[in-house]
């Protein structure tokens, strides 16, 4: 790792574990319950990285109808049903976590119990040694920078000593607003727009080498959008 890097802050869904499709499926299920013909592809564009309650609000606005009582619980139950009892980490994540020899933490818009449950199911909870930061405890959700600022402060590092690993626009916005360097995980860059002046990378297998060799103090706003 570079001498200036002391903390790697990971998002959860879509970065460490792949539950985005399940969450989008659960939100689509809720939309269908109130007569909104929303596809999972549309849900991905609308909801990626966002707070579930905000997604529910969008569904109600689009449908011009109220969701049933307990909509949040409906979404969470359906999501866990779609995820199932076991959960595989993103390809290459185990290797990356083993190779990155600095402090690591998780900062997610999800509730803490969901973060812990998914890390345990994926068999990687021990790697973070309880360094879990939930937007629900911070009282602020990405793209607000508070969550990442709290994670860095709690782990005892300045923003200049940190890098965020994200896969969503709201996460990138939060990291940049916090003044923290950010790498954007884009597993298929041919299918994803890259509107941000941040460094994209396509494989978790590459992440340790990127952090070792490619990350400099200028990487907050790199001039090249080439995917690593």
ZAMARGU-4260 file (C-alpha; in steps of 0.2 Angstrom, whole numbers, plus 5000, padded with zeros to 4 digits):
<rodrens>
0) 5000/5000/5000 | 5006/5018/4998 | 5013/5026/5013 | 4998/5039/5013 | 4985/5025/5014
5) 4979/5020/5031 | 4961/5015/5029 | 4950/5007/5015 | 4932/5011/5017 | 4921/4998/5008
10) 4903/5000/5003 | 4893/4984/5006 | 4880/4980/4993 | 4888/4978/4975 | 4906/4980/4982
15) 4908/4966/4995 | 4892/4956/4992 | 4880/4956/4978 | 4863/4959/4984 | 4858/4973/4973
20) 4848/4962/4962 | 4838/4955/4977 | 4835/4973/4983 | 4829/4978/4966 | 4818/4963/4965
25) 4810/4967/4982 | 4807/4985/4977 | 4800/4979/4960 | 4788/4967/4970 | 4782/4981/4981
30) 4779/4992/4965 | 4769/4978/4957 | 4758/4977/4973 | 4752/4995/4970 | 4750/4993/4952
35) 4766/5001/4946 | 4774/4991/4931 | 4792/4993/4936 | 4805/4982/4929 | 4821/4977/4938
40) 4832/4986/4925 | 4822/5002/4929 | 4824/4999/4948 | 4843/4997/4946 | 4844/5014/4938
45) 4832/5022/4950 | 4837/5015/4967 | 4855/5009/4966 | 4864/5014/4982 | 4849/5024/4989
50) 4840/5023/5006 | 4826/5010/5006 | 4813/5023/5012 | 4818/5035/4999 | 4815/5021/4986
55) 4798/5018/4993 | 4794/5036/4992 | 4799/5036/4974 | 4788/5021/4970 | 4773/5030/4979
60) 4776/5045/4969 | 4777/5036/4952 | 4762/5025/4956 | 4752/5040/4963 | 4747/5028/4976
65) 4752/5023/4994 | 4761/5008/4998 | 4753/4996/5011 | 4757/4998/5029 | 4774/4990/5034
70) 4781/4993/5016 | 4799/4993/5023 | 4796/4976/5031 | 4789/4969/5015 | 4804/4975/5006
75) 4816/4968/5018 | 4807/4951/5020 | 4807/4949/5001 | 4825/4954/4999 | 4831/4941/5012
80) 4820/4928/5003 | 4828/4932/4987 | 4846/4932/4994 | 4843/4916/5003 | 4853/4909/5018
85) 4870/4909/5010 | 4879/4923/5002 | 4894/4923/4991 | 4906/4938/4991 | 4909/4947/4975
90) 4922/4938/4965 | 4940/4942/4971 | 4934/4950/4987 | 4942/4937/4998 | 4958/4939/4990
95) 4958/4958/4990 | 4953/4959/5009 | 4968/4947/5013 | 4980/4956/5002 | 4976/4974/5008
100) 4987/4976/5024 | 4979/4992/5031 | 4964/4995/5042 | 4947/4991/5033 | 4929/4995/5038
105) 4912/4995/5030 | 4901/5010/5028 | 4884/5007/5021 | 4867/5015/5019 | 4859/4998/5026
110) 4854/4996/5044 | 4868/4988/5055 | 4859/4972/5058 | 4858/4969/5039 | 4876/4974/5037
115) 4882/4961/5050 | 4870/4948/5044 | 4877/4949/5026 | 4895/4950/5031 | 4892/4934/5042
120) 4883/4925/5028 | 4897/4929/5016 | 4910/4923/5029 | 4920/4940/5029 | 4913/4948/5045
125) 4929/4944/5055 | 4940/4954/5043 | 4932/4970/5048 | 4934/4967/5067 | 4917/4976/5071
130) 4922/4992/5061 | 4905/4994/5054 | 4896/5010/5051 | 4878/5012/5046 | 4869/5027/5040
135) 4855/5023/5052 | 4867/5026/5066 | 4875/5041/5058 | 4858/5049/5055 | 4863/5053/5037
140) 4863/5044/5021 | 4874/5044/5006 | 4876/5056/4996 | 4878/5065/5012 | 4896/5064/5017
145) 4893/5062/5035 | 4894/5043/5035 | 4911/5042/5027 | 4918/5057/5038 | 4911/5047/5054
150) 4920/5031/5048 | 4937/5040/5045 | 4936/5049/5062 | 4930/5034/5072 | 4945/5023/5065
155) 4957/5037/5069 | 4962/5043/5052 | 4962/5059/5042 | 4953/5060/5025 | 4969/5061/5016
160) 4974/5044/5023 | 4958/5035/5017 | 4951/5029/5001 | 4933/5023/4998 | 4928/5009/4987
165) 4911/5012/4979 | 4899/5006/4965 | 4885/5019/4965 | 4883/5037/4961 | 4877/5042/4978
170) 4892/5033/4986 | 4904/5042/4974 | 4895/5059/4978 | 4897/5056/4996 | 4915/5052/4996
175) 4919/5067/4985 | 4909/5078/4996 | 4919/5071/5011 | 4935/5075/5002 | 4940/5057/5002
180) 4949/5048/4987 | 4937/5035/4979 | 4938/5021/4967 | 4923/5016/4957 | 4920/4997/4955
185) 4912/4994/4938 | 4912/4975/4934 | 4906/4978/4916 | 4912/4996/4910 | 4904/4993/4893
190) 4887/4993/4901 | 4889/5006/4914 | 4890/5025/4911 | 4905/5033/4919 | 4900/5051/4922
195) 4912/5054/4937 | 4930/5060/4936 | 4936/5046/4947 | 4946/5030/4944 | 4935/5015/4939
200) 4941/4997/4940 | 4933/4981/4934 | 4939/4967/4945 | 4942/4965/4964 | 4956/4954/4960
205) 4965/4970/4954 | 4961/4981/4969 | 4977/4977/4980 | 4988/4981/4965 | 4979/4997/4961
210) 4980/5003/4979 | 4999/4998/4980 | 5004/5006/4963 | 4991/5017/4956 | 4984/5027/4970
215) 4992/5044/4973 | 4986/5060/4981 | 4980/5066/4964 | 4969/5051/4962 | 4954/5061/4970
220) 4951/5069/4954 | 4961/5058/4941 | 4962/5065/4923 | 4959/5048/4915 | 4943/5039/4915
225) 4951/5023/4908 | 4945/5008/4918 | 4959/4999/4927
</rodrens>
